[in-house]
Structure formats: structure tokens, C-alpha cells
Amino acid sequence: MKNPALRFIQISLISAAVYFGGIRGDLCGQDKNPDKDLPNVIIMTFSGLRNSESIEDPSHQYIPHLWNEIFKEGTLYTNLVALNFQFHMPVVHAINTGLTYPVFTNSLRAPSIFQYVRKRYDLPQTKLWSLGTWYKSDYALATENYSQETYPCMFSSMDFDMSPQLKEILNKQELSFEDSFPKLLKKNREYWPSWDALGDVQFGIFKKILRKFKPKLVHYILNDVECAHSDTFGRYVLTIRKCDEKISEIKEFIDQDPYYKNNTYLIVDVDHERDLYYVDHFENSYLNPARVWMYIYGPGVKKGAKINRPVYHTDIFATVAYLMGVETHANDGKILRDCFK
């Protein structure tokens, strides 16, 4: 091309395509080092939290860290829509696969984001973790092209299954919990002693995993608020405050740890709301879907932004796939481009 001006424009357009908005580079080159060049993504799903006790509470007394500190450093989406009676399991499916699932289904139709990332970069299993999910099918599906060799490590809350790599780093007390917790559930499944025990032990294990394995992609379910199934309003709001503190601790860890600092995206979302009595799942009807919230923080993300347009849990899948540079199946999600500068 003889015209220098046109040549400059051409080069600029190519550079923009390779490095969109300064958010991520093209990670598809074989000369890239995934552990160094690939961004980290930590997803924390807040289970069963109502807006009335969080972002719509004028005092924000139950989420002081989120409201007064964390939200100011990223983008808050205030209109996250939970479709088709979505609650825990269908929402986890939507985040992990980008597909919308009807209620009470555990039939996955596509590989998970973990499988795409792990296969694309040939990562060891300990670099991807699913923690606190409800069923094994919440996080992975073996298909012809994505076998069990692409699964992440995991720690399931329902059947309490642990990956062998996790057992290797746990102490005797933590290992004993694997046997004692199912027995506790049988006696007192949905009351606060069970959920407090699960939430606290699980969070300790989560922090140990971050320090030991330095995972690239984690989906962590904050199950604490599940005490609302059968307990009081007081227990419900107390667990919200505990989760707020846990999220704050992880945010601080991300900002200080050399491996995660300046190269990590933290996504906090709510799976669904409960009804006025705090104990039911079925407020998310087809005609009146629940509307909760989602937050994203990380390199290139707008600070202090608040976006009110409708977004969906499947958008998390699409955005994570974009950030981590993987091509996936056709999905229901759209990249959350308006959160980036």
C-alpha cells in the first residue's frame, strides 16, 4: 500500500481487532504462555439473596463492604434476570454452559466453560475449580470432543464429592468433614447449623485452593444464605453479612497476591430471589421473572458504573469465554461489552 495514511489506518484496525479496547490480547497464538498471559476469572454466585436486603436497601446494612467499597471499583448491573423458574441448579447451568435451562433439569446439552478453557490451553486440572455446586452435572459434561479429561477439579455441596487433588491439601479436620457433613444433613438438612458448617468449611477450602494451586478459573457458590430454607429472617440477614465479608476478603486477596493482582476479573452474581417468606424457590415465574444483580471488577472494567439494562446469567458464560479467548458453541449469552472502558 503506497498511501502511508491508509497503511497506518489498516495497521490500527488490525491492532484493535487483536487487542480490543485494551481488555485482552489474542491468546490464540501458540507462543503465548497461558499461565502468564491468560487472565484469571473468579465467579462468586450469591445464593438466594433478595434485592430488598442488598442493593435496594437504603441503609445497605447487610452488604457494607460491597456497597461502600467494592461496587465503587467496578461495574454493577442492577437488572439481572432469572428466567424460567431459575434458581440454583438452572442458574449454575446457565453460567457454565451459556444455555438457558428449565427448572429441575440436570440434562446438560453442551460442555462447560471450564472444559473449553482447559482443552484450549491444555491446562492441568488444578487450574480450574468448581466449588459448592449442587450436582456433578452443574460443572461439566463428557462429550465426544470434551471428555472427562477436560473436567475441572470440584467440591460438590450436594453429594460432597471432592477431587483427589483437593484431599491432598486438606488437614485431618477438613477431611473428617467429608464424612460428618452428610450425616448432619440427614438429621438437620436445611437449618442453620448445617449451612453455617458448610459455608465456613467451604470458604476455608476455597482460600487454601487459591493459595496452593493459583487457579485460572473458579466458580464458587456462596451457599450460606440457604439457611433461609427453614430458618428465621435474622439468620438470613446474618448470613448475607457473612458473605459480604467473604467477598471482601477475596477481593483484598486478588488485589494483593502477585499472581492475581492486575490480571484478575471478579464476577459476583445472585442466582435468584426468594419470596416474601424467604423459604420458597418459585417466585421466578415465567410471567414475573426474578430480577437480581451482578457485579464485575478487573482490568479495563469501568469503575463506579451502574447499568440498569436487562442482563442474563448466560451473559457471564459469553463474557468469560471472551476474556479467556476461547471459541464455544452457539449460546444464549452476550458479551457484557458495556462494562469495559
N, C-alpha and C positions, 0 to 999 in steps of 0.2 A: 504494500500500500504506500503510495507516494506521498499522500497528504499527511503531514505529521499530526495535524489536529484530529483527523479521523482515526489515525492509528492510536492516538492517546485515548480517544473515546472507547475504541474497541478493547484496549487493554484494561481500561477502568471497568467496563461492563463484565469482562471475564473475571476480574478480581472480585467484583461484587458478588458474582454468582458463586465463586469459590468460598468467599468469606462473608456471608450475608450479615449485614448490619453489625459486624464485629462480634457476633454471638458465638459462632463456631466455624472452624475451618472444614475443608473437605477431608474427612477421615478415611476416605476410601482408598487412599494411596497405600501401597504395600510397605512404604518406607516409614510409615507412622508407627509410633510406639503407643499401643492402646493404654498402657498403664500411666503414661506420661501425658499424652495428647488428648485422650478421651476424657470429657468432663465426667464428674461424679453426679449422681442423682439420688437423693433420699426422699422418698414419699412417705408421709405420715398421715394415715387416714384416721380421723377422729370419729369414733363410732357412736351414733345415736344422740348427737348434740343438736339442740334446738337453737334457732337464731335468737329467740326471746331471752335466752340465758347467755348469749355470746355477743354477736355484733349488733343486735338490736336493743340490747340492754343499755339504757342511758348511762348507767354507772360503770358498766363493763367490769364489775367487781370480781367476776369469776375468771376472766381472762386478762389480768393486768399486764402480764408480760407481752402477750400477743398484741393487745391494743395500744399500750403505751410505748412499746419498744420495737417489736418485731415488724408489725404492719408498716411502720414508717420506712423500713428499709427494702421493701419490695412492693409487689402489686397485689391488691385484694380484689377478687371477683366476688361480688355480693349476690349473684343470682345463679348459683349452681343448681341445675335442675335434676332431680332424681325421678326418672321416668318409670312407668310400668310397674308400680309397686316395688320399686327398687329399695332394697335395704342392704344388709351386709354382703351376702354372697353375690347377688347380681351386680352390686357396685364394684366389688373386687374383680369380678369377671370383666366388667366394662373397662376398668383401669388397665388391667393386664393384657387384654386382647383387643381393645378398641371397638368391641361389638356390644350392642345392647341386648341384654338377656331378660326374659320374662321372669316373674317371681318363681322361687323354688326350683330353679333349674341348675343342674351341675353338669350339663352337657356342653362342653366347650366345642366350638367349631373352628378354632384356629390356634396356632401357637401363641405363647405369651411374649411380651416384650423382653422378658428375661432370655427366652430361647433365641430370639432374633439377635440380641446383643452378644450373647455368649458364643453363638455359632459364627457370627460375622467377624469377631475379633479373636476367636479361639482362646477365650479366657478360661482360667481354672474355675471350678465350681464355686470356690470360696469367694470369688469376686462378685457374686450375685446372690442376694438373700431375700427370702420371703418369710416374714415373721408375724405370727399372730393370726394367720389366715384360718378360715373355718373348715375348709376341706382341702384335700390334696389337689383336687382339680381347680382350686382357686388360682393356682400359680403356673401350671404347665400342662401341656397335652402332648403326648407322643404321637407323631405323625410320620409319614414316610420320609419326609425331609428333616424333621425335627424330632429325633429320637430322645430317649431318656438321657442320652449323653449331653443334651443341651439344657437339662434341668438346672435350676439354681439350688443352692442349699436352702433348707427350710426348717421352720419350727412352727408346727400347727397347734392351734389352740383347741380344736375340737377332738382330734384323736391323739393329740400330744406326741406326734411323731417328730423326732429330731434327726437331722442329718448326722452321719458318723463324725464329720469334721467338727461339729459343734460339741459333741460329747467329749472330744479330746481336750477341750479347753475349759470344761466346767469342773468346779470343785465338787466334793462329796455332797455338800448340802444342796447344790443346784441339781446334781444328778438324782438325788433322792426325791426331788420334787416331781420328777417324771413319773415315779411310781405312786406318790402320795396324792397328787392333784386329781387324777381320775377317780380315786376313792372318795375324795372330798366332794367332787361334783355329784357323785351318785347320791350322797347323803343330803347335800345342800346346794344344788346346782346353781341357782340364779340369785343367791343372796350375797351381800357384800363381802363376807369373809372369803368366799371363793374368788370373786373378781379382784379384790384387793391383792390376794396372794398371786394370782395370775399376772396382774398388771405390774406389780413390783418386781417379781422374779424375771418376767419377760423383759422389762426395761433394763435391768442389770445385765442380762444376757446380751441385749442389743448393744449396750455400750462396750461390753467386752469384745463383741464381734467387730465393732468399728475400730477399736484399738489394735486387735490382733491381726485381722485379715485385710483391713483397708478396702472394703468392697467398693465397686464402681456403681452398683445399682442395688438399692434396698427398697422394699415396700414393707413398711412397719405399721401394723394395725394397733391403734390405741384402744384396747378393749375395756378400759377401766369403767366407762360410763354404762357398761352393760349391767351394772348393779341396778339400774333403773327398771329392769325387768320386773323385779318383785320387791323393791325396797322403797325408801321414802324420798321425798324431794330433797331433804337435807343431804342424804347420801349421794344423790345425783349431782348436786351442785358442788359438793366437796370433791368428787372425782374430776369434775371439769377443772377445778383449780389445780389439782394434782397433774392433770395432763398439760395444762398451761405451763407449769413448772418444768415438766419433762421436755416439752418442745423448746423452751428457753435454754435448757441445758444442752440440747443437741445443737441449737443454733450457735451457742457460745463455743462448743467444741469445733464446729465447722469453721468458725472464724479464727480459731487459734491453732488448730492442728496443721502442720506444714503440708501434709498430703492433701487436705481438703480446702485449705484456705485459698480463696480467689479462683477456685476451679470446681465449685460445687453448687448445684441447684437444690434448694429445699422446697418441696411442694407439700403444703398442708391442706387437706381437704376434709369435708364432712360427708359421711356416706348417706345419711338421711336424718330426718327429724322424727321425733315420736309425737304421739297425740297429746292432748291436754292432760292426760292422766299418767304420762311418762312411761307406760308399760306396754304399749302396743306398737306393732310394726306397720299396720295397714292404713296409715294416713296418706300414703303416697299413691293415691288413686290415679286412674287414667285421666279423669276429668280435673283433678286437682293435685298435680304432682308436687312433691315437696321442693322447696327452694332453700338451699343452704348456702355455703360459701367455700371458696378455695383461695389459697394464697401461694404465690411463687416468689422466691428470692434467689438471686445468683448473679453471675457476671452478665452485664448488659440488660438486666431487668430494671424497669422504671422504679424509682424509689417514691414511696408515698402515694402511688397511684391507686385510684378506686374505679373499677369498671363495673357497670351495672347491667350490661347486656347478658342475655342468657348464655351460659356455657354448660358443658356436659362432662360427665366423668370420662367418657370416651375421648374427650379432648386431651386428657392427661396422657393417654397412650400415644396419641399423634404427636404431642409436643415432646415427650421423652424420646420417641423414635427420631424426631428431627434433631434434637440436641445431641443424641448419641450417634447420629449419622448412619442409621440403618434403614433399609427399604423393607416394607412389610406388605402384608395382604391389604386389599381394599378394606377400609374400616369406616365406622360411623363418626370418627373424631376429626376435628380440625385443629391445626396448629394454633396455639394462642399467641399469635404474632403481635397483638396489640399490647402485650405486656413488656415488649422489648423496646429499647430506646431507638 
